Amino acid sequence: MMKSMNTLSLTALLIALYGCGGSEVEQNPPQQQDPTSDVYSGPPPATEDIQKYKVALWDNISTQDKCGACHTEGLQAPYFASRNDVNDAYAATNPLVDLATPADSRLVEKVAGGHNCWLASDVACGETMAQWIKLWSDDRVSTANTIELTAPVIRDPGSSKNFPEDATLFSQHVYPIVNQYCVQCHDESADFAQSPFFASNDLTSAYEAAKTVINLGEPSQSRLVVRLGSEFHNCWSDCQANSAEMLVAVNAMSDAIEVDAIDPDMVVSKSLRLVDGITASSGGRFENDMIALYQFKAGEGNIAYDTSGITPAANLTLQGDYDWLGSWGITFRNAKAQASTASSKKFHDLITATNEFTIEAWVTPNNVVQEGPARIVSYSAGDNDRNFTLGQTQYNYDFMLRTAASNANGDPALSTPDAREVLQATLQHVVVTYNAQTGRKIYVNGRLIDIVDEDIAPLASWDDSFALILGREASNQHVWQGDIRLLALFNRELEAEQIAQNYDVGVGEKFFLLFSISHLIDLAETYVMFEVSQFDNFSYLFNGASIVNINGDSVAEGFEVNGIRIGMNGKESAQGQSYANLTRNISAGQALGEPHPISPLGTIIGLEKGPSLDEFFLTFDKLGEHTNVRVPGVIVTPEELPATTETAHIGIRNFAEINHSMSSLTGVSPANIKVFDTYQLVKRQLPSIENIDTFISAQQMGVTQLAIAYCDQAIEDVSIRDAWMPNIDFNQPPAVALSQANRADMIDPIVNRMMPLSLSTQPQALDVSDELSDLVDKLSQCSTNCDAQRTRTIAKASCTAVLASAVMLVQ
């Protein structure tokens, strides 16, 4: 700015001298920017917004290795990468960007489509370009998670071919080719193993992997065929000839498979593939002061890209036993993802400049027995030298940090409390923050864990030669196993509200699937809508069923919706039919302009062909005037019918009543962090209505999970368990604490608390006590781990057995 002001002052002086009769000054011609130079020497930005544009977007795209090689004067219009004048570049760039929704920008669409992408992943180029635009657009970015529902493709559920259970046809036709020519990469035991492992020496494993790259309906579109013929991927001789050979093999396999036709008696919706859905916006994340972002969208290769837009990009090189998740993410089995020390230096520079930072991750630990701490995210150089580490020790998250009060290893670590068992082997949002005034904090699933950092101190002299590493230590020790779905680093401490905001947005790619039912109820543009995502590499998650009319019309004539089942590839799925007992009446006049919820449940459906090929549809027992009469497998003859066929007048507790009842019976608050998190996890799986005819086994599993959480917290709470069982010594192993002489001191309090009423319809207390005694006998038979912890485990199991039973569930 000072340089610009001095230039203006000098110009004014020269004009004044000329006006007073001084000599005429010959002006130098405008200097042209060297198009091969990445150092800008043209006119300064004319406005504050152009300055933001320059720093966030133009400095990145105008270089010779990106858009600056073509989109400059004299080469290819538009000249948005002009290095002569950043103000001209700004004018040329504006029509190519959408500042409210950067992902919709033309610049993003071009590079994401493969146009001059400077990385090995088109997806990563698109994400990075979107982030640069977002950094420029700042508060103009639309953060609202709004979805515009539009009519989907209308497709009748067609006849479909499905993979046989056994691998015979695959072994006859396709496997001989891939096992001969692709085994050097697509085998898990190869030196440079590359998933999917369809060339594995284990035929069963190879067959399962090959299902994702074979299209039985359109063999020519199989990835095995396309990769050779169009993408020239590792051909063994002539690519076109190799592709033709592969096509013959896939055709032969497909021709031998019979078609699965839709049962004509079914009442069915129209069908959709996952890719036909409306993408659920991931907008609304708080991302100010973000210095690295890993969304793991590439889906293949050995690079996980940092798409934060903050240079240098700290891309991670993957090594070892890992897999990409179709739902975005990476599975670490015995793997490591490591950035270079040069690119990792930005973490040292940017974090020590503010003396505060945040690590945000969506993770799914494989189990709760990992020790070490096992390294989830580490900025370190070995087993005993680090700047920071987020790790796992059994049920705990550990936050190791090098400060003036710690040693070189970042000890003492800040850890979640043992008794709380905060870390669970399920998808969790974990955030750790630090600033020099308040120290370290740990948040899980949007909630601050109640722990105090006893060693608050400023950061020590961090080592800028360390590397950012995921999955294990630089020494390859302290292996962590699990999934990482997203990782973000900030050089500021995020506030609790911002962390909760990012938790609420969620993670992964989600779609709204609108299954048309207009042909069944005579109301145009009416759909049953589900939120659907690829849960992992083997299944889909269906959630949040509702009915919506995208024209905004209301129901003219009421109708019933009974017994929804999810079909896939020509048949009803054999698993996950959580909506089979659903019964809803949609009244006349019901407004459907906004989605009208019909079920809070979620369910898992097994993946078969992959998200671009699996075709979903819905079937109904009854929808409006259409009915599908299901014949049970066993028909009861008339003489076997009971005297009355009326439904028993029995109700079950709904999800809120179950939670309240368990809290009252155990004395554990529903606000307890473990109980609360479990309830949020299984809430949609619990009964939503009180009709016992709608109860299914999946709901019983949800009841059991919640009971485990309540009983676990009750037994771990010394005051609660001592009030229940004052005569049981929980410091003794089962052989002593739960001997035949002492056992009643545990069983009787459980039965009395969990069965407070004496009803003729419930089991006898003595019978329940006998069952629990048998359970204690079985659980006490152990060889090496019958310690005091085992005593508490048996008490928790006994509590759960009664708390999750019909005694609690039935009204």
Protein Blocks (a to p, Z undefined) as FASTA:
>chain_A
ZZmmmmmmmmmmmmmmmmnopacddddddddddfkbcbdcbdcdfbfklmmmmmmmmmmm
mpmklmmlmmgghiaccfflbckbmklmmmmmmmmpcfklmmlpmklmmmmnopapabfb
fklmmmmmmmmmmmmnmmmpcfbfcdcddddddddddddddddfblklmmmmmmmmmmmm
mmmmmpckbmblcddffkbfblklmmmmmmmmccfklmmlpmklmmmmmnopaiabbfkl
mmmmmmmmmmmmmmmpccddddfkbccdddddfklpccddfehiacehiabdcehlnopa
jbdcdfkopacddddddehjddddfkgpaddfbdcddddfklmmmmmmmmmmnopacddd
ddddfbfkbghiacfbdcdfbjkbcfbdcddehjaccdddddfkbcfkopacddddfklo
maacbdddddddddfklopaddeehiacddddfbgccdddddfkbccdehiafkopaiae
dddfbdcddfbdcdfklmmmmmmnogcjdddddddfklmnopghiacddddddfblmbcc
dehiadddfkopacfbgcddehiaddeehiacfehplklmgccdddehiackbccdfbfb
dcddddfkbpkloccddddfbgcjbccddddfbdcdfklpcfbfcdcddddddfklmmmm
mmmmnopafklmklmmmmmmmmmmpcfbfcfklpcfklmmmmmmmmmmmmmmmmmmmklm
mmmmmmbcfkbcfklmmgmklmmmmmmmmmmmmmmbccfkbccfklmmmmmmmmmmmmmm
cfklmcfklmmmmmmmmmmmmmmmmklmpZZ
